[in-house]
Amino acid sequence: MSKNNVIPMIVEIPKGSSNKYEVDGVTGRIKLDRVLFGANFYPGEYGMVEETLDWDGDPLDVISLATYPTFPGVSVNVRILGSIKMIDAGEIDTKLFGVFADDPRFKDFKSLNDVPQHYRDEIEDFFLQYKTLQKKHVEIHGWGDEKEAFEELKECRERYQNYKDRLNTPEGRESILAEWKAKGWGQA
């Protein structure tokens, strides 16, 4: 576990954006993955933890409450408060949840219990709706506390170490996902 549950996150999507950016695993550049199909926008800063690998073949996702949006590619310190247990198009897609550690407005947010329920409801609603017009189904299976979040982080770091040599090739990610699917790993 990190000091005070704070980890670095690379912002991919600023709060309020409908553009889904992501860091390309091969080039390291930020690319536009897609524009959200509906009238949705990200309710917090959304990004990833470097040197992790989640079951969707991407780095572990993080959504963080922030007062103001930043920019894609910015590194920010996030105090992890928990996780959101999601299934996205049949794949396990857990996301870490936190707050900007350097924003004084969130200094008293130390656990999920400190987060007003409306913020959590808004985030759940966003994820349940953001792929509807793409005809993709998303499920939320509750929230985990910070202990569960850091266990997820540990597993994703270990998975990255096991697969990092294959990830750095254009076909690597797809071959890993095909292998996992054949074995039923990471599937709901």
C-alpha positions as CSV (number, residue, x, y, z in Angstrom):
1,M,0.0,0.0,0.0
2,S,1.2,3.5,-0.7
3,K,1.6,6.3,1.8
4,N,-1.9,7.6,2.9
5,N,-3.5,5.5,0.1
6,V,-2.1,7.9,-2.5
7,I,-1.0,6.7,-5.9
8,P,-0.1,8.5,-9.2
9,M,-2.7,8.4,-12.0
10,I,-2.2,9.5,-15.6
11,V,-5.2,11.4,-16.6
12,E,-6.6,10.3,-19.9
13,I,-10.1,12.0,-19.9
14,P,-10.7,15.3,-18.1
15,K,-13.8,15.8,-16.0
16,G,-16.7,17.0,-18.2
17,S,-15.4,15.5,-21.5
18,S,-17.3,13.3,-23.9
19,N,-14.1,12.4,-25.8
20,K,-12.6,9.1,-24.7
21,Y,-8.8,9.4,-24.8
22,E,-6.4,6.7,-23.9
23,V,-2.7,6.2,-23.7
24,D,-1.5,4.0,-26.5
25,G,0.4,1.1,-24.9
26,V,2.8,0.7,-27.8
27,T,3.6,4.3,-28.7
28,G,2.9,6.0,-25.3
29,R,1.0,8.7,-27.1
30,I,-2.5,9.9,-26.1
31,K,-5.0,9.0,-28.8
32,L,-8.7,9.6,-29.3
33,D,-10.3,6.2,-28.8
34,R,-13.9,7.4,-29.5
35,V,-16.4,10.1,-28.8
36,L,-19.1,8.9,-26.5
37,F,-22.3,8.0,-28.5
38,G,-24.7,9.7,-26.2
39,A,-25.1,13.0,-24.3
40,N,-22.8,11.8,-21.5
41,F,-19.7,13.3,-20.0
42,Y,-17.2,11.9,-17.5
43,P,-18.2,13.0,-13.9
44,G,-14.6,13.0,-12.7
45,E,-11.1,12.8,-13.9
46,Y,-10.6,9.4,-15.6
47,G,-7.2,7.7,-16.1
48,M,-5.0,4.8,-15.5
49,V,-2.2,3.4,-13.3
50,E,1.0,2.8,-15.2
51,E,2.5,-0.7,-15.2
52,T,-0.7,-2.4,-14.5
53,L,-2.8,-4.8,-16.6
54,D,-6.6,-5.4,-16.0
55,W,-8.7,-8.1,-17.6
56,D,-9.8,-5.9,-20.5
57,G,-6.2,-5.8,-21.7
58,D,-5.7,-2.1,-20.6
59,P,-4.0,-0.6,-17.6
60,L,-6.1,-0.4,-14.4
61,D,-8.7,2.4,-14.6
62,V,-9.2,5.1,-12.0
63,I,-12.0,7.7,-11.7
64,S,-11.3,10.5,-9.3
65,L,-13.4,13.4,-8.0
66,A,-11.8,16.7,-8.8
67,T,-12.8,20.3,-8.5
68,Y,-11.5,21.3,-11.9
69,P,-10.6,19.4,-15.0
70,T,-6.9,18.9,-16.0
71,F,-5.5,17.7,-19.3
72,P,-4.9,14.3,-20.9
73,G,-1.4,13.1,-20.0
74,V,-1.1,14.9,-16.7
75,S,0.1,12.9,-13.7
76,V,-2.0,13.5,-10.5
77,N,-1.9,12.1,-7.0
78,V,-5.1,10.3,-6.1
79,R,-6.1,9.2,-2.7
80,I,-7.8,5.8,-3.3
81,L,-11.0,5.4,-1.3
82,G,-12.4,2.2,-2.9
83,S,-13.3,0.5,-6.1
84,I,-16.3,0.0,-8.4
85,K,-16.9,-3.6,-9.4
86,M,-18.0,-3.6,-13.0
87,I,-18.7,-5.9,-15.8
88,D,-18.3,-4.3,-19.2
89,A,-19.5,-6.2,-22.3
90,G,-18.9,-9.5,-20.4
91,E,-15.4,-8.6,-19.1
92,I,-14.4,-7.9,-15.5
93,D,-13.5,-4.2,-15.5
94,T,-13.0,-3.0,-12.0
95,K,-12.1,0.7,-11.5
96,L,-10.4,2.3,-8.6
97,F,-12.1,5.3,-7.1
98,G,-10.6,8.3,-5.3
99,V,-10.1,12.0,-4.9
100,F,-7.4,14.4,-5.9
101,A,-5.0,14.1,-2.9
102,D,-3.7,17.7,-3.5
103,D,-7.1,19.4,-3.6
104,P,-7.9,20.9,-0.2
105,R,-11.7,20.5,-0.9
106,F,-11.2,16.7,-0.5
107,K,-8.9,16.7,2.5
108,D,-11.5,15.1,4.7
109,F,-12.4,12.3,2.3
110,K,-10.5,9.4,3.8
111,S,-12.9,6.5,3.0
112,L,-16.0,5.7,0.9
113,N,-18.1,6.7,3.9
114,D,-16.9,10.3,3.6
115,V,-18.2,10.6,0.0
116,P,-21.7,12.0,-0.4
117,Q,-24.0,9.3,-1.8
118,H,-25.0,11.5,-4.8
119,Y,-21.4,11.5,-6.1
120,R,-21.4,7.7,-6.1
121,D,-24.8,7.5,-7.6
122,E,-23.8,9.9,-10.4
123,I,-20.7,7.8,-11.2
124,E,-22.7,4.6,-11.3
125,D,-25.3,6.2,-13.5
126,F,-22.6,7.4,-15.9
127,F,-21.1,3.9,-16.3
128,L,-24.5,2.3,-16.6
129,Q,-25.5,4.7,-19.5
130,Y,-22.3,5.6,-21.3
131,K,-22.3,2.6,-23.7
132,T,-26.1,2.2,-24.2
133,L,-26.1,3.7,-27.7
134,Q,-23.2,1.3,-28.6
135,K,-25.5,-1.6,-27.6
136,K,-23.0,-2.7,-25.0
137,H,-24.2,-3.9,-21.6
138,V,-22.5,-2.6,-18.4
139,E,-23.2,-4.0,-14.9
140,I,-22.2,-2.6,-11.6
141,H,-21.8,-5.2,-8.8
142,G,-21.2,-2.7,-5.9
143,W,-18.3,-0.9,-4.4
144,G,-15.3,-2.2,-2.6
145,D,-13.4,-0.5,0.2
146,E,-9.8,0.7,0.0
147,K,-8.5,-2.7,1.0
148,E,-10.2,-4.3,-1.9
149,A,-9.0,-1.5,-4.2
150,F,-5.4,-2.1,-3.2
151,E,-5.8,-5.8,-3.7
152,E,-7.0,-5.1,-7.2
153,L,-4.1,-2.8,-7.8
154,K,-1.6,-5.5,-6.5
155,E,-3.2,-8.1,-8.8
156,C,-3.0,-5.8,-11.9
157,R,0.6,-4.9,-11.1
158,E,1.5,-8.7,-10.9
159,R,-0.4,-9.4,-14.1
160,Y,1.5,-6.6,-15.9
161,Q,4.8,-8.1,-14.8
162,N,3.8,-11.5,-16.1
163,Y,2.7,-10.1,-19.5
164,K,4.7,-6.9,-20.1
165,D,7.1,-8.4,-22.7
166,R,4.1,-9.4,-24.9
167,L,2.2,-6.2,-24.3
168,N,4.8,-4.1,-26.1
169,T,4.0,-5.5,-29.5
170,P,1.1,-4.5,-31.7
171,E,-0.4,-8.0,-31.7
172,G,0.4,-8.6,-28.0
173,R,-2.7,-7.2,-26.3
174,E,-5.0,-9.0,-28.7
175,S,-3.2,-12.4,-28.3
176,I,-3.3,-12.1,-24.5
177,L,-7.0,-11.3,-24.6
178,A,-7.7,-14.3,-26.9
179,E,-5.7,-16.5,-24.5
180,W,-7.6,-15.3,-21.5
181,K,-10.9,-15.7,-23.2
182,A,-10.1,-19.2,-24.2
183,K,-9.3,-20.0,-20.6
184,G,-12.3,-18.1,-19.3
185,W,-10.1,-15.7,-17.4
186,G,-11.4,-12.2,-16.7
187,Q,-14.9,-13.1,-18.0
188,A,-18.1,-12.5,-16.0
